[in-house]
């Protein structure tokens, strides 16, 4: 009987180790470039999968979210969610595209950064299983 218990415990430890190691996959983290006094370029986000009609906007500390409505109200604002600090998630009704969004705020120092809400998941086939 003692031997059976040892084998059960050993089997349980092996299964637990396999489960934990399978979950330990690297997480993609988007790093914002160091501030150089100019706004970062949009880069390759046109090719990356993104959530349609959604953008992440970071304002300067002295700006309020009214700046977002001022620049993007013409596209119909569905929602603005405060994500913490000066960062907001903007959901639009009519999405003009990432390049146009960046061009709209290029000269406004109250907007520090804007980017599409990118999709980060391993299975990018479009079907999410539940």
Secondary structure, DSSP 8 states (H G I E B T S, - for coil): -HHHHHHHHHHHHHHHHHHHHHH-------------SS----TTTTTS-EEEEEEEEEE-TT--THHHHHHHGGG-EEEEEEEETTEEEEEESS---HHHHHHHTTT-TTEEEEEEEE---S--SS----
